[in-house]
Amino acid sequence: MFTPPEEFSLRLSRLVPVAAVLGASGLVAGALPAVAAPERPHVTVKDGRTQPTFSFQDAIRQQVYVETDVDSDNDGKKDRVAVFVTRPKETDGGLKVASIMEASPYYAGLQDPPYHPADVTDYPRLSPWTPPTEPPAPTSYTRMYYDNYFVSRGYAVLAADTLGTGNSDGCPTAVGPNEVDGMKKVVLWLTGKAKAYDASGKEIRADWSTGDVAMAGKSYDGTLPLATAATGVKGLKTVVSVSGVASWYDYYRANGGVVAPDGYEGEDLDLHAKAVLSRKNPQVCAPVIHDLEQKMDRVTGDYNATWDVRNFAKKVGNFKASVFMTGGLNDWNVKPSEMALLWNSLKKTDLNRKLWLHQGQHDDPLDVRQGAWLDALNLWFAHELYGVKNDVMRQPKVDIERSPGAWETYREWPSPSARPVSLGFTQGVDGASGALGARGKGEAGFVDAPARAAEDLVTAESQADPNRLLYVTPALKQATKFSGTANIKVRASVDGRSPYLSAILVDYGTDTRPKALVSTQDKWCYGDSTPTDPGCRAIRKYTTETAPFKIVTRGWTDIRNRTSISHQKSVKAGKDYTYSWNLVPEDYVFKAGHRIGVMLVATDHAYTLRYPAGTKVQVDLGASAITLPLTSDIQG
């Protein structure tokens, strides 16, 4: 049986029927031959991808306000979400298109709220805050999710101000239930099941929408799609999450401890809400944000209802949307733990899923892999939103950038060939660094020095240091891949103010490694772009550094939460307890000749709160070990 090509079949389905032209009687004697009616506008597909057949410059642009079910600013009216729509002009002539939405709190810029103190004298305190008094910055929707690329390829692209930001009503709550309801209602409006209005109050219908929706974005904008998918809303077919947060607790906390994202010591859940509060009359949101300050509980760091409602990985069972996620293996802002948490949850579903892991930090894959990312998205959206039968789901699920520009594909992540390897600690001679391998005997101790950074403490690995314990393997005989999550178990007594124990995994071996992506003078363009348009970006390339070691991953725990992240138990000074915690997941190759090191400290200066110096930790080496997921199958 002949199967028409995709392009032909899509065109055929949109032709006006011959009977509609000729009338019910059809051909009669002497009549002219039938002529097909002109083609209606349609989305063109070739090689499994939608093609750029529509004009971005001539696209229809409109502002609408979608009504929600919440009144988070308590003004007696339902909050409305401001949505800016860009769609092909042909949608006013009968063309129906799928939608790609980027929900964001950033369209009107950021405020600069005070960070909380990272140094603790008595207990963790909050910095005083009052709402901004300056007029909000103008709202600009020029940074929508690649609108100049996808509008021309047959999609509507929407920018939505989250509640409390830009032109929306309501109050920001760091992806709290009200913000999620706002995004859910935008999806429902696109399916015809929610209401929207223009500035004059006239109801606006999305009669141009197919009802099939994607949400996409990076960071906060990559978190909102996960939160919306967790509601199970119909119409949301797929989400693209770039460095999105799967659980806010794992972003700002770790095993009961207050932990900051890299470079933002003193930030917490409330700071996200305060920073994006850009709506008119922001003072109306002060009670909401002060309530968030208290409920996030910066004092104990315990898991509670505020964090649980923001645990989207826990709600993967509600997802109806497929997931394409990406992130940086060297991102210590949105750490790889967020990707791992969501990815492992998705494995329990039958949803379509795809994962890219790159060597960058908090970077956009558009800058890491340029055109390949856009091509991958074109295939993905065509498959998920238009039902195009391309090969995107026959490709490997996982792409990993092993070194700058060198990508490998895998059927799963972490590597299925990785096996747990338990390594013990043997104390070195005269207090010097010990051996990592066979389990040792006796005890070893250190004194917490919160002012010292981990990068300082891991140097001079062969020498004794009173402020850490360090254990290192012999030189590796072959390259060994670490893929997954390490767990450390420590039997120790703690005497002092700091409630933290921190473990750092180190690669000892001089090597040239990627450091960061930086912009060059050269540019590349995509979509309907000229060199001055937002669609032209500076080409970014990795810088490298040659160093004798690299911190591969790290992990933290609050010793008071040794049995539960939700409840603390007191710790008696000088008494031994067993503590066990995970490090942040990673995928990393230790080269042959390098050595694997594990450092144990209390305070991790760049991440944990910093209590007064002097806490003493005494470790029972025979009852302590670290388990690493390792494999010599580098390609597996």
C-alpha positions, 0 to 999 in steps of 0.5 A: 500500500502506498504511504504518502510522504509526510509533506504531501499528506499534511497538504492533502488534509488541508485541501478544500474538498472538490464537492464543495467547489462543484456543488452536490450535483458534481459534473454534468454534461458540457461542464468544465473539468473540476479544478481544485480550490487554492490551498489553505495555509498549512504547516510544511514538514520535510525530513521530519521537521517543520519548515520556515514557510511563514514570516516572523516579521509579519506575524500577529502580535497581541497581548492578552490577560488570562484569568486564574482561579486565585487571588494571591494579592488579596484585592478581591479579584482573580489574578490575571496572567499577562501573555504576549502572543506571536503567531503566523499571520495566516492564523487569522485566515484559518491556520491552526498552530501548536503553541510554545510558551515560555513562562518567566518572571524576568520580562520586567527585570530584577530587583536587588533584595538584601541577601541573608547573613551567611555567617552565623553568630547565634542562629541563622537570621533574615535580612530586613526587607521592604518592597521596592519603591522605584517604578518597575522597569518596562516589560519587554518580551524580546527574549521569548523562547527562540520566537524568530525560529519557531514562529516561521516554522508554524508555531505560536510562541507565547511569553507569560509574565508569572504572577507578581511580575511584569504586567501580571496581577498577583504575587510571586511565590517562587513557583508556589501554587498560585504561580502554577495555577496561572501557567495551568490556566494559560495552557487551558486557554489555548485548549479553549477551557479558560478565559482571557481578555484584552486590555479593554476587557473584551474576551479573546479566544485562542481560536487559532490554537490546535490545543497542543502546547509545549512549555520551554525555558531555562532556569526559573523558566525551565522550572515552571514547565515542570511545575505545570506538568505536575498538575496533569493539565490536559493540552500540555504535550511536552516540556523542555526544561533547561537547567530547571529545578525539580525540587526547590528543597534540593536547590536551597537545602541538603539533608536538613542543612541550609545550602546555597547555590554556587556564588549566591551565599545568603540567597534563599527561597524568599530571595527569588520572590523578592528579586522578581517582584516587578508588578505595579504596586509591589507593596501589596505583596509584602504580607505574602513574601513575609509569610514565605520568609517564615515558612521556608524555615531558614533556622532548622533547614527542615523539609516541610509543606512549603518545600513539599509543594515545590517538589515537582519530581515527586509528582511525576506520576501526574505528568501527561507531558513528555520531557526533554531536559538539559543541564551542565555537569559543572553547574553548581547553581542548578546542580546536577542533582535536580536533573538526576532527581527528575530523570530517575523519577521519569524512568518509572513512567512510560513518557517520552524523555530525552536528556542532554548533559554538557560540560558547561555551567548554568549555560543554554545548550543554544550556546553549547551546541548551537545549531544542533540544539535547534535541530533537535528541538525542531524534531522534538516539537514536530513529533510531540506537537504535530505527530510527525513520524520522525526518528527522534524517539529512535535516537539514544535517550542521552547525549553527554558532552565528554569534553568540549565539543565531543559528544557521546550518546547513551541509552540511559543515565547513569551508566548501566555498567556503573557498579557501587564500589565501597572504599574505606579510609586508612589514616596516613603517617604523622597525620598526613593524608591517608589511603582511600581503599581498604577500610582502616582502623582507629580514629582521626580528627580535624577542627572546623575552619569555616573561613577556608575554602574547599579549593584551599583545603584540597591542595597539598594532598600529601601533607597534614592539615588540621582542618580536614581529613583527606584520603587518596587512592593510588594512581589508577591503572586505567581510565575509570568513569564515575556515573551516578550518585556517591554515598558516604557513611561516617561514624563520628563524634562532633563537638562544637557549634557547626551542625554540618559535615561535608564531603568533597570528591577530588580528581588528583592529576594535572590536566587541562579541563574545561572551565567556562563558556565565554563569548567571542567576537564572532556571531551566528544567527538563527531564524529570521535574523539580521546581525543586529537582531536578538536571534544573532548571538555571540559564539561562545567557546570553552576556556580551559585551565591546567590544574593539579586537581579538580573538585568533581562533586560534593555533598552536605548534611546537617548532623541533627537530621541524621534520621530524617530531613523533616525532623531534628534530633539533638546531638550530644557532644563527644558521642559517636553517631552514624551519618550517611548522605549522598553527594551531588550526582555526576558523570566524570572520567578519571584518567589513567594515572590520576588518583581519586580523593575524598575530603571530609570537612565540616563547613563548606565555605562557598555553600553552607552556613558558616558557624563560629570556628572550632567545631571538633570532629573525631571519625571512627575510620573502621566504621566509615566508608564512601561508595562510588558508582564506577565503571571501566566501560568508558563508553557504557 
